[in-house]
Amino acid sequence: MQAANPGEAEELVLITRGRRSGREHRVTVWFARDGEMVWLRADGATDWHRNLVAHPEARIVIDGQELAARYEPSGDRESDLKRLVDLWRAKYGSMWVQDWYFERGREPVKLRLSGV
C-alpha cells in the first residue's frame, strides 16, 4: 500500500516514556498529519496510549526525522474519531480504513508537534 501523499511515510515511530519504568518505549503505528497535529488511533488501553496519558511529552520519527510532540486528550471523542477516520481514509484509502474503526474501544490520539 502506498501513502496517498507523495513523500509521506505510511507509518511513524512513536517514542514514549514508560508510565512505571520511565524507560523509553518505541512502537510503529499508522498516522495522519494535519498541520501541526499528528493523529493516531489506540485500540483499547494500549501501553503506548497509557504511557502518553501519564507522560504527555513524546517524540515521533517520520522518514528518519525526529520531532518533539505532546499528547492532547480529546475534548470530544466522537468528533475527533470522525476526524481521524476521515484523515486516514484520505491517506490510506477507504478500502483499508473501514467503518469498524468507529467501534467502541477505539480512541483518537492527538499529538501536537513542537516547533513546527
C-alpha positions as CSV (number, residue, x, y, z in Angstrom):
1,M,0.0,0.0,0.0
2,Q,1.3,3.5,-0.9
3,A,0.7,6.6,1.1
4,A,-1.8,8.9,-0.6
5,N,0.5,12.0,-0.3
6,P,3.8,11.6,-2.2
7,G,6.8,11.7,0.1
8,E,4.7,11.0,3.2
9,A,5.6,7.9,5.2
10,E,2.9,5.2,5.8
11,E,4.0,4.8,9.5
12,L,5.8,6.6,12.2
13,V,7.8,5.5,15.2
14,L,6.3,6.8,18.5
15,I,8.7,7.1,21.4
16,T,7.1,7.4,24.8
17,R,8.3,7.1,28.4
18,G,7.1,4.2,30.4
19,R,4.5,5.2,32.9
20,R,6.0,2.8,35.5
21,S,9.6,2.1,34.4
22,G,10.4,5.6,33.0
23,R,12.2,3.8,30.2
24,E,11.9,4.7,26.5
25,H,9.3,2.7,24.6
26,R,9.0,2.6,20.8
27,V,6.1,1.5,18.7
28,T,5.4,1.8,14.9
29,V,1.9,3.0,14.1
30,W,-0.2,4.4,11.2
31,F,-0.7,8.1,11.4
32,A,-2.1,11.1,9.6
33,R,-0.7,14.6,9.8
34,D,-2.9,17.7,9.7
35,G,-0.7,20.8,10.1
36,E,1.0,20.7,13.4
37,M,-1.3,17.8,14.7
38,V,-0.5,14.1,14.2
39,W,-3.4,11.8,14.5
40,L,-3.1,8.2,15.8
41,R,-5.6,5.5,16.9
42,A,-5.3,3.5,20.1
43,D,-7.2,0.1,20.2
44,G,-8.4,0.0,23.8
45,A,-5.9,0.5,26.6
46,T,-2.6,0.1,24.7
47,D,0.6,0.5,26.6
48,W,1.7,3.4,24.4
49,H,-1.5,5.3,25.0
50,R,-1.4,4.8,28.7
51,N,2.2,6.0,28.6
52,L,1.1,9.2,26.8
53,V,-1.7,9.8,29.4
54,A,0.9,9.5,32.2
55,H,3.7,11.4,30.4
56,P,2.3,13.5,27.6
57,E,5.7,14.5,26.2
58,A,6.8,12.2,23.3
59,R,8.9,12.0,20.2
60,I,8.0,10.8,16.8
61,V,10.2,9.7,13.9
62,I,8.9,10.1,10.4
63,D,11.1,9.3,7.4
64,G,14.2,9.4,9.7
65,Q,13.3,12.9,11.1
66,E,12.7,13.0,14.8
67,L,10.2,15.6,16.1
68,A,9.0,16.5,19.6
69,A,5.3,16.1,20.3
70,R,2.8,16.5,23.1
71,Y,-0.3,14.4,23.7
72,E,-3.5,16.3,23.8
73,P,-6.5,14.5,25.4
74,S,-9.7,14.5,23.3
75,G,-12.3,17.0,24.3
76,D,-14.9,15.4,22.0
77,R,-14.1,11.7,21.4
78,E,-16.7,11.1,18.7
79,S,-15.8,14.2,16.7
80,D,-12.1,13.5,17.0
81,L,-12.6,9.9,16.0
82,K,-14.5,11.0,12.9
83,R,-11.7,13.5,12.0
84,L,-9.1,10.7,12.4
85,V,-11.0,8.3,10.2
86,D,-11.6,11.0,7.6
87,L,-7.8,11.7,7.5
88,W,-6.9,8.0,7.4
89,R,-9.3,7.3,4.6
90,A,-7.8,10.2,2.6
91,K,-4.3,8.9,3.3
92,Y,-4.7,5.1,3.2
93,G,-7.9,4.7,1.2
94,S,-11.4,3.6,2.2
95,M,-10.6,0.0,1.3
96,W,-8.1,-0.1,4.3
97,V,-10.0,2.2,6.7
98,Q,-13.4,0.6,7.4
99,D,-16.4,1.6,9.5
100,W,-15.2,-0.7,12.3
101,Y,-12.6,2.0,13.1
102,F,-15.5,3.7,14.9
103,E,-16.3,0.8,17.2
104,R,-16.1,1.0,20.9
105,G,-12.7,0.9,22.3
106,R,-11.1,2.8,19.5
107,E,-9.5,6.0,20.8
108,P,-8.4,9.0,18.7
109,V,-4.9,10.2,19.8
110,K,-3.7,13.7,19.0
111,L,-0.1,14.7,19.2
112,R,0.8,18.4,18.7
113,L,4.2,18.8,17.2
114,S,6.5,21.3,18.9
115,G,8.4,23.9,16.9
116,V,6.6,23.2,13.6
